[in-house]
Amino acid sequence: MAVKTGLHIETALSVEQAVRDASIVCTVTGARDPILKGAWIGAGVHVNVVGSSNPLSAEIDADLVARSRFIVDHREHVLAHGGEFLRAKAAGLIDDQHIAGEIGDVLAGRFAGRENGSQITIYKSLGHAAQDLAVVEWMRRQTDSVPAWSAET
């Protein structure tokens, strides 16, 4: 990948080692139980939690949820299906008010995603069809030879 992208890429022997000095962490796994612990995440880190998408799965532990400014794609959806959020709530670490808001409100400037430089922020996405369609359209535009929504794609 380093040759293909021109980026500096390193391997890590553990998740803890991989996130040790990271500023941004993205979890995109199908993990049923947490693979990322709050103890490994330092001040000022942003975490995108986008892999698990049902109430029985959680990529991050309840400690990390509780320590974060928790922003979601859709509040009601996360309250019903966000496994990480529901586990932290069941443990008594948070309540429904822990959800700071939705990403659309951050992007529209209605509230700050991060309140200070040391704050841990989390974006929890369960996915929206609109996001998937936007990515497909972007990918289509990257390849001029493939017409949109053709039988060949």
Helices and strands as residue ranges (DSSP letters): H 2-5, H 15-19, E 24-27, G 38-40, E 46-49, H 62-66, E 68-72, H 75-81, H 83-90, G 96-98, E 99-102, H 103-107, E 120-124, H 129-142
